[in-house]
Amino acid sequence: MKKVLGVLILVAALHPAAANDIIVTNVGYGSGAPAGAVDVKFDLSWENSWRLSWPETTNTWTNWDAAWVFIKFHEQNITFWEHATLSTNVADHTIPGGMEIEIGLTDSEGVGVFLYRAVETNGMFSNTAIRLRWLYEGDGVESTSQVDVSVQAIEMVYIPEGSFDLGGVGSENGRYFMASNTALTYRITSEAAVTMSSSNGLWGSSGASGNAGVAPVDPTNIPAAYPKGYAAIYCMKHEISQGQYADFLNKLTPAQISNRFPNYNGLVRHTISNSPSGYIATRPARACNNLSWADVAAYLDWAGLRPMTELEYEKTCRGDALTVANEYAWGLNTIMGTTPYLSGTEDGTETVITDTSLGACRWANTSVSGGDGGSGPLRCGIFATVASERADAGGTYWGVLEMSGNVAERAISTGRSGGLAFTGEHGDGTLDSGGQADVPGWPGTSASGAGFRGGGYPDAGYLRTADRTHAAYSHSARNPSYGGRGVRTAP
């Protein structure tokens, strides 16, 4: 039997740091697959991994972190990279003991898989000889072709199905469900449509102008198809890093790159540049800023993910916990206001020296001392260690990091009709010829329907979980404090 031949590309870590990193190594081809298919084998590891369960008032929750793994391939006589279709039959893939697998489907094709711990424990998660079956014949590849393959992995966190409270009980700007300025919350108990009306006190400030305090829209109905956060999802543990975005650029055509390369190297702690060997980030673990809506949407489509909604943002931050007035993503209403000083070279091992007495973290809108210096984002997961508690790590209820601060999150808004039309379709791994996301129902390049939650490094006033100051601010351009992350509905 002939099999795919090729020079294999060894894929470096997407977060090449000493903490909170994910590393793919030893990429190769395995034997034994049927005609028209080949097994791509690799090793995979990441630090600070977990699977845990804990009881709450009405439920016992179990959540874990995971790797979203997908494959890109490049025939050596073709000048662009394509997305590999994986088998949708779990039995076709081989995973080591102690690991579980779930297949992510888009239009009935295997776009990628989730790999995660099968037992409750935490720490380094190292796995060897993983094999994913690629149905190369269906992707138009001949059995005698020479093919480069690139195994991509993104750290994700599983957010279980369940109810949660939406809104705020403090003085958060534009928060959901305000009636005569009285703080209310609303319990999301399903994915059914939500009717918002002044008659029942469920008002939501539209924030359509980008400002808090605009007149509430009455009524604003949230359709059943709009993802409300009740259903289980996987959320990126970190914001898109500069290393991840550089690797993304290296898989695009010149025409696509011309629209997707920010070209802000050396400005506001952005380090991606073009080199003779391709696009590189000198600080690959740092959160990627200067991303437009179109940049974020394209990355998520290419990776087989999708944008999060406003409601999923609040569920990911708050979980099943009681709402705290003026809370941040780590569940407290306290925040560090001191200037961060970096300890160590900015090579992915650096930490922040600051006063931890407040039990919370957020980098101030002043210049960083040490390292590269200047005002801007820090590395993904900089506060988290294997032993850190939620507030120390700046983590959400479920363990997602940097949902308040660093770079602003792009979320699908309920304050504009373009956002309410969103139905949660996933990217399929491909972009149009100009490098644009082309998923039906996503906001277009104008960003109408996409807003911001969580704030960025200069946005001290907008970091609270319930704050919707810019929730419907459809600003499409690049900005030093704009970044993003994606989610995927759980299989």
C-alpha positions as CSV (number, residue, x, y, z in Angstrom):
1,M,0.0,0.0,0.0
2,K,1.3,3.4,-0.9
3,K,1.1,6.1,1.7
4,V,1.7,9.8,1.8
5,L,5.3,10.7,1.6
6,G,6.8,13.9,2.8
7,V,9.3,16.0,4.6
8,L,7.6,16.6,8.0
9,I,7.7,20.0,9.7
10,L,8.5,19.9,13.3
11,V,6.1,22.2,15.0
12,A,7.5,24.4,17.8
13,A,5.5,25.3,21.0
14,L,2.7,27.7,20.4
15,H,3.4,29.1,23.9
16,P,7.2,28.4,24.2
17,A,7.3,29.3,27.9
18,A,8.3,27.6,31.1
19,A,4.7,27.8,32.4
20,N,1.3,27.6,30.8
21,D,2.7,26.3,27.6
22,I,1.7,23.6,25.1
23,I,4.3,21.8,23.0
24,V,4.0,19.5,20.0
25,T,7.1,17.4,19.1
26,N,8.2,14.3,17.2
27,V,5.7,14.8,14.3
28,G,5.7,11.9,11.9
29,Y,3.6,9.4,10.0
30,G,2.5,6.0,11.4
31,S,1.7,2.9,9.5
32,G,-1.5,0.7,9.3
33,A,-4.1,3.2,8.0
34,P,-6.4,2.1,5.2
35,A,-6.0,3.4,1.6
36,G,-6.7,7.1,1.3
37,A,-5.8,7.8,4.9
38,V,-2.6,8.2,7.0
39,D,-2.0,8.4,10.7
40,V,-0.2,11.6,11.8
41,K,1.7,10.8,15.0
42,F,3.1,13.3,17.5
43,D,3.9,13.9,21.2
44,L,2.0,16.6,23.2
45,S,2.5,18.1,26.6
46,W,1.5,21.2,28.6
47,E,2.1,22.5,32.1
48,N,-0.4,23.5,34.8
49,S,-3.0,21.1,33.4
50,W,-5.9,19.8,35.5
51,R,-9.1,17.8,35.8
52,L,-11.2,18.3,38.9
53,S,-14.6,18.1,40.4
54,W,-16.2,20.1,43.2
55,P,-19.7,20.3,44.8
56,E,-21.9,23.3,44.7
57,T,-25.3,24.0,46.1
58,T,-27.3,22.2,43.4
59,N,-24.6,20.5,41.3
60,T,-21.3,18.8,41.3
61,W,-19.1,20.4,38.6
62,T,-16.3,18.7,36.7
63,N,-14.1,20.7,34.4
64,W,-10.7,20.3,32.8
65,D,-8.3,22.0,30.5
66,A,-7.7,20.5,27.0
67,A,-5.7,20.8,23.8
68,W,-7.6,21.7,20.6
69,V,-5.6,19.9,18.0
70,F,-5.9,20.3,14.2
71,I,-3.6,19.7,11.3
72,K,-2.5,21.8,8.4
73,F,-0.9,20.4,5.3
74,H,1.1,21.7,2.4
75,E,1.8,19.8,-0.9
76,Q,5.3,20.8,-2.0
77,N,4.1,21.7,-5.5
78,I,1.4,24.0,-4.1
79,T,2.1,27.3,-2.5
80,F,-0.4,27.4,0.3
81,W,-1.4,25.4,3.4
82,E,-4.7,23.7,3.7
83,H,-6.8,22.3,6.5
84,A,-6.7,18.5,7.0
85,T,-9.9,16.5,7.4
86,L,-9.7,14.1,10.3
87,S,-11.7,10.9,10.7
88,T,-15.0,11.3,12.6
89,N,-14.7,7.8,13.9
90,V,-13.1,7.9,17.4
91,A,-11.8,4.4,17.0
92,D,-9.6,5.5,14.1
93,H,-7.5,7.6,16.4
94,T,-4.9,6.3,18.9
95,I,-4.4,8.0,22.2
96,P,-2.4,7.0,25.3
97,G,-3.9,5.8,28.5
98,G,-5.1,8.5,30.8
99,M,-6.3,10.7,27.9
100,E,-9.7,11.2,26.4
101,I,-10.6,12.4,22.9
102,E,-13.6,14.3,21.5
103,I,-14.0,15.1,17.8
104,G,-15.0,18.6,16.7
105,L,-17.3,18.5,13.7
106,T,-18.0,21.3,11.2
107,D,-20.4,20.4,8.4
108,S,-20.0,16.7,9.3
109,E,-16.2,16.9,8.7
110,G,-13.6,16.3,11.4
111,V,-11.9,19.8,11.8
112,G,-10.0,19.0,15.0
113,V,-10.1,17.1,18.2
114,F,-10.1,17.8,21.9
115,L,-7.5,15.9,24.0
116,Y,-7.6,16.0,27.8
117,R,-7.1,14.1,31.0
118,A,-9.3,11.1,31.8
119,V,-8.6,11.2,35.6
120,E,-8.7,13.8,38.3
121,T,-5.2,15.2,38.9
122,N,-3.1,18.3,37.9
123,G,0.4,19.3,36.9
124,M,2.4,18.6,33.7
125,F,0.4,16.5,31.2
126,S,2.8,14.7,28.8
127,N,1.6,12.2,26.2
128,T,3.5,10.3,23.5
129,A,2.6,8.4,20.3
130,I,-0.7,10.2,19.7
131,R,-2.0,9.3,16.3
132,L,-4.8,11.2,14.4
133,R,-6.1,9.7,11.2
134,W,-6.1,12.1,8.3
135,L,-8.4,11.3,5.4
136,Y,-6.0,12.8,2.8
137,E,-7.7,11.4,-0.2
138,G,-10.8,13.4,0.5
139,D,-8.7,16.5,0.7
140,G,-7.5,15.9,-2.9
141,V,-4.0,14.6,-2.0
142,E,-2.5,11.8,-4.1
143,S,-0.9,8.8,-2.3
144,T,2.5,9.6,-4.0
145,S,2.5,13.3,-3.1
146,Q,5.2,14.9,-1.0
147,V,3.4,16.7,1.9
148,D,4.5,18.8,4.9
149,V,2.2,18.5,7.9
150,S,1.9,21.0,10.8
151,V,0.2,19.8,14.0
152,Q,-1.4,22.8,15.7
153,A,-2.4,22.8,19.4
154,I,-4.3,25.5,21.4
155,E,-4.9,25.3,25.2
156,M,-8.6,25.3,26.0
157,V,-10.8,25.0,29.1
158,Y,-14.1,23.0,29.3
159,I,-17.0,25.1,30.6
160,P,-19.8,22.6,31.6
161,E,-23.4,22.9,30.7
162,G,-25.4,24.7,33.4
163,S,-27.3,27.7,34.7
164,F,-25.7,31.0,35.8
165,D,-26.6,34.5,36.7
166,L,-26.3,37.2,34.1
167,G,-25.8,40.9,35.0
168,G,-24.4,42.8,37.9
169,V,-25.4,43.9,41.4
170,G,-23.1,46.8,41.7
171,S,-22.5,50.0,39.8
172,E,-21.1,48.4,36.6
173,N,-21.6,50.5,33.5
174,G,-24.3,49.4,31.1
175,R,-24.8,46.1,32.9
176,Y,-27.5,43.7,31.8
177,F,-31.0,43.9,33.4
178,M,-31.3,47.3,34.9
179,A,-34.7,48.6,36.1
180,S,-34.7,52.2,37.3
181,N,-31.0,51.7,38.2
182,T,-31.8,48.9,40.6
183,A,-29.3,46.1,40.3
184,L,-30.8,42.8,39.2
185,T,-29.5,39.6,37.8
186,Y,-31.2,37.1,35.5
187,R,-30.9,33.4,35.7
188,I,-30.0,31.7,32.4
189,T,-31.5,28.2,32.7
190,S,-31.5,27.0,29.1
191,E,-30.7,28.1,25.6
192,A,-34.3,29.2,25.0
193,A,-35.0,32.8,23.8
194,V,-34.8,35.6,26.3
195,T,-37.3,38.4,26.2
196,M,-36.0,41.7,27.7
197,S,-38.6,44.3,28.5
198,S,-39.2,47.3,30.9
199,S,-42.4,45.7,32.0
200,N,-40.6,42.8,33.7
201,G,-37.6,44.8,34.7
202,L,-35.2,43.0,32.3
203,W,-33.5,45.8,30.5
204,G,-30.2,45.7,28.7
205,S,-28.3,48.8,27.8
206,S,-27.5,48.6,24.2
207,G,-24.2,50.4,24.4
208,A,-24.6,51.0,20.7
209,S,-22.6,54.2,20.7
210,G,-19.9,52.6,22.7
211,N,-20.9,54.5,25.8
212,A,-22.5,53.4,29.0
213,G,-25.7,55.1,30.1
214,V,-27.4,55.1,26.7
215,A,-31.1,54.4,26.8
216,P,-32.0,50.7,27.2
217,V,-33.4,49.0,24.1
218,D,-37.0,47.9,24.9
219,P,-37.6,45.2,24.1
220,T,-34.4,43.5,23.1
221,N,-35.1,39.8,22.5
222,I,-32.2,37.4,22.4
223,P,-33.1,34.6,19.9
224,A,-33.0,31.0,20.8
225,A,-30.2,30.4,18.2
226,Y,-27.9,33.0,19.8
227,P,-25.5,31.0,22.2
228,K,-26.5,32.1,25.7
229,G,-23.9,30.3,27.7
230,Y,-26.0,27.5,29.1
231,A,-24.6,24.9,26.7
232,A,-21.2,23.5,27.3
233,I,-18.3,25.1,25.5
234,Y,-14.5,25.0,25.3
235,C,-12.9,28.4,25.7
236,M,-9.3,29.3,24.9
237,K,-7.4,29.4,28.2
238,H,-5.3,32.4,27.0
239,E,-5.8,35.2,24.6
240,I,-4.2,34.7,21.1
241,S,-0.5,35.0,21.7
242,Q,2.0,36.7,19.4
243,G,3.6,33.3,18.7
244,Q,0.3,31.8,17.7
245,Y,-0.5,34.7,15.4
246,A,2.9,34.6,13.7
247,D,2.5,30.9,13.1
248,F,-1.0,31.6,11.6
249,L,0.6,34.2,9.2
250,N,3.1,31.6,8.1
251,K,0.3,29.4,6.8
252,L,-1.3,32.1,4.6
253,T,-0.8,33.1,1.0
254,P,0.8,36.5,0.2
255,A,-2.6,37.9,-0.7
256,Q,-4.1,36.8,2.6
257,I,-1.0,38.0,4.6
258,S,-1.4,41.5,3.1
259,N,-4.7,41.9,4.9
260,R,-3.8,40.0,8.1
261,F,-0.3,41.3,9.1
262,P,-0.6,44.1,11.6
263,N,3.0,45.4,11.0
264,Y,3.3,47.1,14.4
265,N,6.7,45.5,15.3
266,G,8.4,47.5,18.1
267,L,5.3,49.5,19.0
268,V,3.4,49.0,22.2
269,R,5.1,45.7,23.0
270,H,4.1,44.1,19.7
271,T,7.0,41.9,18.4
272,I,5.8,40.2,15.2
273,S,8.0,40.9,12.2
274,N,8.8,39.4,8.8
275,S,12.1,37.7,8.4
276,P,13.8,35.7,5.7
277,S,12.6,32.5,7.4
278,G,9.0,33.7,7.8
279,Y,7.0,35.7,10.4
280,I,8.5,35.5,13.9
281,A,7.5,36.9,17.3
282,T,10.5,37.7,19.5
283,R,8.1,37.4,22.5
284,P,5.9,34.5,21.4
285,A,4.2,34.0,24.8
286,R,3.0,37.6,25.0
287,A,-0.7,38.3,24.3
288,C,-1.1,39.6,20.7
289,N,-2.4,43.1,20.5
290,N,-3.0,45.4,17.6
291,L,-5.6,42.9,16.2
292,S,-8.6,44.1,14.3
293,W,-12.0,42.3,14.3
294,A,-11.2,40.9,10.9
295,D,-7.8,39.6,12.2
296,V,-9.4,37.8,15.2
297,A,-12.3,36.4,13.1
298,A,-9.8,35.1,10.5
299,Y,-7.6,33.4,13.1
300,L,-10.7,31.7,14.7
301,D,-12.0,30.5,11.3
302,W,-8.6,29.2,10.4
303,A,-8.4,27.3,13.7
304,G,-11.9,25.9,13.5
305,L,-13.2,27.9,16.4
306,R,-15.7,30.8,16.7
307,P,-16.2,34.0,18.6
308,M,-17.7,34.0,22.1
309,T,-20.9,35.8,22.9
310,E,-21.5,38.3,25.6
311,L,-23.4,35.8,27.6
312,E,-20.8,33.1,27.3
313,Y,-18.2,35.7,28.5
314,E,-20.2,36.2,31.7
315,K,-20.7,32.5,32.2
316,T,-17.0,31.8,31.7
317,C,-16.1,34.5,34.2
318,R,-18.7,33.9,36.9
319,G,-19.7,30.3,36.6
320,D,-22.3,29.1,39.1
321,A,-21.0,31.4,41.8
322,L,-23.1,34.1,43.4
323,T,-22.7,37.5,41.8
324,V,-20.4,39.9,43.6
325,A,-20.9,43.6,43.2
326,N,-18.4,45.2,40.9
327,E,-16.5,41.9,40.6
328,Y,-13.7,41.2,38.2
329,A,-13.1,37.9,36.4
330,W,-11.4,36.4,39.4
331,G,-14.6,36.8,41.5
332,L,-13.5,39.7,43.8
333,N,-14.1,43.4,43.5
334,T,-10.5,44.2,44.4
335,I,-7.8,44.9,41.9
336,M,-4.1,45.7,41.8
337,G,-3.3,49.2,40.9
338,T,0.4,49.1,41.3
339,T,2.9,49.3,38.4
340,P,4.1,45.9,37.5
341,Y,7.8,45.2,37.6
342,L,9.1,42.3,35.6
343,S,11.5,39.8,37.1
344,G,13.6,37.8,34.7
345,T,14.2,38.0,31.0
346,E,11.1,38.2,28.9
347,D,11.6,34.7,27.4
348,G,8.4,33.2,28.8
349,T,9.7,32.7,32.3
350,E,9.3,36.3,33.5
351,T,7.0,37.0,36.5
352,V,5.5,40.2,37.9
353,I,6.8,41.6,41.2
354,T,3.9,43.5,42.8
355,D,1.9,43.8,45.9
356,T,-0.3,40.6,46.2
357,S,-2.1,41.7,49.4
358,L,-5.3,42.5,47.4
359,G,-5.4,38.9,46.2
360,A,-6.2,39.8,42.6
361,C,-4.2,40.8,39.5
362,R,-4.4,43.3,36.7
363,W,-1.6,45.2,35.1
364,A,-1.9,49.0,35.4
365,N,-2.0,51.5,32.5
366,T,1.5,52.6,33.3
367,S,4.8,51.6,31.7
368,V,6.3,48.2,32.5
369,S,9.6,48.3,34.3
370,G,12.2,45.8,33.2
371,G,12.2,43.6,30.1
372,D,11.1,45.4,26.9
373,G,9.5,48.3,28.9
374,G,6.7,50.4,27.7
375,S,3.0,50.2,28.1
376,G,1.2,47.1,26.7
377,P,0.2,43.5,27.3
378,L,2.2,40.9,29.2
379,R,2.7,37.2,28.5
380,C,-0.3,34.9,28.6
381,G,-0.8,33.3,32.0
382,I,1.9,35.4,33.7
383,F,0.3,35.1,37.1
384,A,-0.6,31.4,37.1
385,T,1.4,28.6,38.6
386,V,0.6,25.0,39.4
387,A,-0.1,26.1,43.0
388,S,-1.8,29.5,42.5
389,E,-5.3,30.1,43.7
390,R,-8.0,31.7,41.5
391,A,-7.5,35.3,42.6
392,D,-3.7,35.0,42.5
393,A,-3.8,33.7,39.0
394,G,-6.4,36.1,37.8
395,G,-8.5,33.2,36.7
396,T,-12.2,32.8,36.1
397,Y,-14.5,30.4,38.0
398,W,-13.5,27.7,35.5
399,G,-9.8,28.5,35.2
400,V,-9.7,30.7,32.1
401,L,-7.0,33.4,32.4
402,E,-6.9,37.1,31.6
403,M,-10.6,37.6,31.0
404,S,-10.2,41.0,32.8
405,G,-7.3,43.1,31.4
406,N,-4.3,42.4,29.3
407,V,-6.0,42.8,25.9
408,A,-9.8,43.4,25.3
409,E,-12.0,40.4,24.4
410,R,-14.0,40.5,21.2
411,A,-17.5,39.2,22.0
412,I,-20.7,39.0,19.9
413,S,-23.0,41.7,21.2
414,T,-26.7,41.6,22.0
415,G,-26.9,45.4,21.5
416,R,-26.9,45.2,17.7
417,S,-29.0,43.3,15.2
418,G,-25.8,41.9,13.6
419,G,-24.9,40.3,16.9
420,L,-28.3,38.9,17.6
421,A,-28.2,37.1,14.2
422,F,-25.2,35.1,15.3
423,T,-26.0,31.4,15.7
424,G,-22.7,30.0,16.8
425,E,-21.4,28.4,13.6
426,H,-17.8,27.3,13.8
427,G,-14.9,28.0,11.4
428,D,-14.0,25.3,9.0
429,G,-10.2,25.9,8.8
430,T,-10.3,27.9,5.6
431,L,-10.4,31.6,4.6
432,D,-11.3,33.3,1.5
433,S,-8.6,34.4,-1.0
434,G,-8.2,37.7,0.8
435,G,-7.7,36.2,4.2
436,Q,-11.1,37.0,5.5
437,A,-13.3,34.8,7.7
438,D,-16.2,33.5,5.6
439,V,-18.5,31.8,8.1
440,P,-22.2,32.5,7.6
441,G,-23.7,34.6,10.4
442,W,-20.5,36.1,11.7
443,P,-20.2,39.9,11.8
444,G,-18.4,41.1,8.6
445,T,-15.3,43.2,8.3
446,S,-17.2,46.2,9.6
447,A,-17.5,44.4,12.9
448,S,-21.2,45.4,13.2
449,G,-22.5,43.1,15.9
450,A,-19.1,42.5,17.6
451,G,-18.2,44.5,20.7
452,F,-15.7,44.3,23.6
453,R,-15.8,42.8,27.1
454,G,-13.2,42.6,29.8
455,G,-11.1,45.7,28.9
456,G,-7.5,45.9,28.1
457,Y,-4.3,47.0,29.9
458,P,-5.2,50.7,29.8
459,D,-8.9,50.2,30.6
460,A,-9.1,50.2,34.4
461,G,-12.8,51.3,34.3
462,Y,-14.0,48.6,32.0
463,L,-12.5,45.4,33.4
464,R,-15.5,44.3,35.6
465,T,-17.3,41.1,34.6
466,A,-20.7,42.8,34.1
467,D,-19.4,46.1,32.6
468,R,-20.9,46.6,29.1
469,T,-19.5,50.0,28.3
470,H,-18.2,48.9,24.9
471,A,-20.3,45.8,24.5
472,A,-21.8,47.0,21.2
473,Y,-18.9,49.2,20.1
474,S,-18.3,47.9,16.6
475,H,-14.8,49.2,16.1
476,S,-13.3,47.3,13.3
477,A,-9.7,48.7,13.3
478,R,-6.6,47.6,15.0
479,N,-5.7,49.1,18.4
480,P,-2.8,48.5,20.8
481,S,-5.2,47.2,23.5
482,Y,-7.3,44.9,21.2
483,G,-6.8,41.2,21.1
484,G,-9.1,38.2,21.2
485,R,-9.7,34.6,21.9
486,G,-12.2,32.0,20.7
487,V,-14.5,29.2,21.9
488,R,-16.0,26.1,20.4
489,T,-19.3,24.5,21.4
490,A,-18.6,21.2,23.1
491,P,-19.2,18.0,21.1
